Amino acid sequence: MQQPISPTGPNDRKPGEAGFTLLEVVCVIAILAILAGMVMPALPHGTSRSRLEGFALETAALLKADRQSALRRQMQVATDVDAPSRLVHSGATGRTLQVPDDVDFDALLPAHCAHAPSGSMIHFFPSGMSCGGVIKLSRMGFGYEVRVNWFTGGIDIVPVNQS
């Protein structure tokens, strides 16, 4: 004679069959994905050290292009350095470099150049000379100074560690 079959319940499991159902696993994965989606945008995505070096190289290239333009055209060329707006604007090509907000940007420029107020400009003369200046780019204790020599007009990039 056949015994009546009853549906198994949660208490009818054998001791070795304990585990999670597929639905429970899918719910946990979905909750973790939602949490990761909320946390990831809050993590800092700052400028890396190599990208900071790239900004210093771009700044130096822009300044060198303005100096070369002054030599080639035999006329004065000025590069505008707007530290509060984090911009470097070429007087020869019209190209503008925007530095990100997470990079500390500072400029040390002369107050007067060629007996006139200099403002926020680095002036290059037809002789190749300039009034000089320093543009500093730094982040998290490390940075670069882009230095313009007042006598030669040469542009150098110098790494700077901040203590």
C-alpha positions as CSV (number, residue, x, y, z in Angstrom):
1,M,0.0,0.0,0.0
2,Q,1.2,3.4,-0.9
3,Q,1.7,5.9,1.8
4,P,0.2,9.4,1.5
5,I,2.6,12.0,0.2
6,S,2.7,15.3,2.0
7,P,4.5,18.4,0.8
8,T,7.8,19.0,2.4
9,G,8.2,22.1,4.6
10,P,11.2,24.1,5.8
11,N,11.5,21.8,8.8
12,D,11.6,18.6,6.8
13,R,15.1,19.3,5.4
14,K,17.9,16.9,6.3
15,P,20.8,18.4,8.3
16,G,23.2,18.3,5.3
17,E,20.9,20.3,3.0
18,A,21.0,23.7,4.7
19,G,21.8,26.6,2.3
20,F,20.4,29.7,0.6
21,T,17.8,29.8,-2.1
22,L,18.4,31.3,-5.5
23,L,16.0,34.2,-4.7
24,E,18.0,35.0,-1.5
25,V,21.3,35.1,-3.3
26,V,19.8,37.3,-6.1
27,C,18.4,39.8,-3.6
28,V,21.7,40.1,-1.7
29,I,23.6,40.7,-5.0
30,A,21.0,43.4,-6.0
31,I,21.4,45.2,-2.7
32,L,25.2,45.2,-3.0
33,A,24.9,46.5,-6.5
34,I,22.7,49.4,-5.4
35,L,25.0,50.3,-2.5
36,A,28.1,50.2,-4.8
37,G,26.2,52.5,-7.3
38,M,25.6,55.0,-4.5
39,V,29.2,54.8,-3.0
40,M,31.3,54.9,-6.2
41,P,30.5,58.5,-7.2
42,A,31.4,59.7,-3.7
43,L,34.9,58.3,-4.0
44,P,37.5,60.8,-5.0
45,H,38.6,60.7,-8.6
46,G,41.4,63.2,-8.4
47,T,44.1,64.2,-10.7
48,S,46.9,61.6,-10.7
49,R,50.6,62.5,-10.4
50,S,51.2,61.6,-14.1
51,R,48.2,63.8,-15.1
52,L,49.6,66.7,-13.0
53,E,52.9,66.3,-14.9
54,G,50.9,66.4,-18.1
55,F,49.4,69.8,-17.1
56,A,52.8,71.1,-16.3
57,L,54.1,70.0,-19.8
58,E,51.1,71.5,-21.5
59,T,51.6,74.8,-19.7
60,A,55.3,74.8,-20.7
61,A,54.5,74.0,-24.3
62,L,52.0,76.8,-24.4
63,L,54.6,79.3,-23.0
64,K,57.3,78.0,-25.4
65,A,54.9,78.5,-28.4
66,D,54.3,82.1,-27.3
67,R,58.1,82.7,-27.0
68,Q,58.8,81.2,-30.4
69,S,56.0,83.3,-31.9
70,A,57.6,86.4,-30.4
71,L,60.9,85.5,-31.9
72,R,59.5,84.5,-35.3
73,R,57.2,87.5,-35.7
74,Q,59.6,90.0,-34.1
75,M,56.8,91.4,-31.9
76,Q,55.8,91.2,-28.2
77,V,53.5,88.3,-27.3
78,A,51.8,88.0,-23.9
79,T,50.5,84.9,-22.2
80,D,47.6,85.5,-19.8
81,V,47.8,83.6,-16.5
82,D,44.5,83.8,-14.6
83,A,45.1,82.0,-11.3
84,P,41.7,82.4,-9.8
85,S,40.0,81.0,-12.9
86,R,42.7,78.4,-13.3
87,L,43.4,79.4,-17.0
88,V,46.5,79.9,-19.1
89,H,45.7,81.7,-22.4
90,S,48.1,81.9,-25.3
91,G,48.6,85.3,-26.8
92,A,49.9,83.9,-30.1
93,T,47.6,80.9,-30.8
94,G,44.5,81.7,-28.7
95,R,44.7,78.3,-27.1
96,T,43.5,78.1,-23.5
97,L,44.5,75.5,-20.9
98,Q,42.0,74.8,-18.1
99,V,43.5,73.3,-14.9
100,P,41.1,71.1,-12.8
101,D,39.7,72.3,-9.5
102,D,41.5,69.6,-7.5
103,V,44.9,70.9,-8.5
104,D,46.4,73.9,-6.6
105,F,47.2,76.5,-9.1
106,D,49.3,79.6,-8.3
107,A,51.3,82.1,-10.3
108,L,54.1,84.4,-9.2
109,L,54.4,87.2,-11.8
110,P,56.2,90.5,-11.8
111,A,54.1,93.6,-11.1
112,H,55.8,95.6,-13.8
113,C,57.2,94.6,-17.2
114,A,59.0,97.0,-19.6
115,H,58.1,100.0,-17.4
116,A,54.3,99.1,-17.6
117,P,52.0,97.2,-15.2
118,S,52.2,93.6,-16.0
119,G,49.0,92.4,-14.5
120,S,48.5,88.6,-14.9
121,M,50.7,88.4,-18.1
122,I,54.0,86.8,-19.0
123,H,55.4,89.0,-21.7
124,F,57.8,87.6,-24.4
125,F,59.9,90.1,-26.4
126,P,61.2,89.9,-30.0
127,S,64.7,89.3,-28.6
128,G,63.5,86.1,-26.8
129,M,63.7,87.7,-23.3
130,S,60.7,88.0,-21.0
131,C,59.8,89.5,-17.7
132,G,59.8,86.0,-16.2
133,G,57.4,84.3,-13.8
134,V,56.5,81.1,-12.1
135,I,53.4,79.0,-12.5
136,K,52.9,76.4,-9.7
137,L,50.8,73.3,-10.1
138,S,50.5,71.0,-7.1
139,R,48.3,68.3,-5.5
140,M,48.6,66.3,-2.3
141,G,52.1,67.4,-1.4
142,F,53.7,67.0,-4.8
143,G,53.8,69.4,-7.7
144,Y,55.6,71.2,-10.5
145,E,56.8,74.7,-11.1
146,V,56.9,76.0,-14.6
147,R,59.6,78.7,-14.5
148,V,60.1,81.4,-17.1
149,N,63.6,82.9,-17.0
150,W,63.4,86.7,-17.2
151,F,66.8,87.1,-18.9
152,T,66.7,84.3,-21.5
153,G,63.0,83.7,-21.8
154,G,63.7,79.9,-21.3
155,I,61.1,77.7,-19.8
156,D,61.9,75.0,-17.3
157,I,59.7,72.5,-15.4
158,V,61.0,71.8,-11.9
159,P,59.4,69.1,-9.6
160,V,58.6,70.3,-6.1
161,N,57.9,68.3,-3.0
162,Q,55.9,70.2,-0.4
163,S,56.6,69.5,3.3
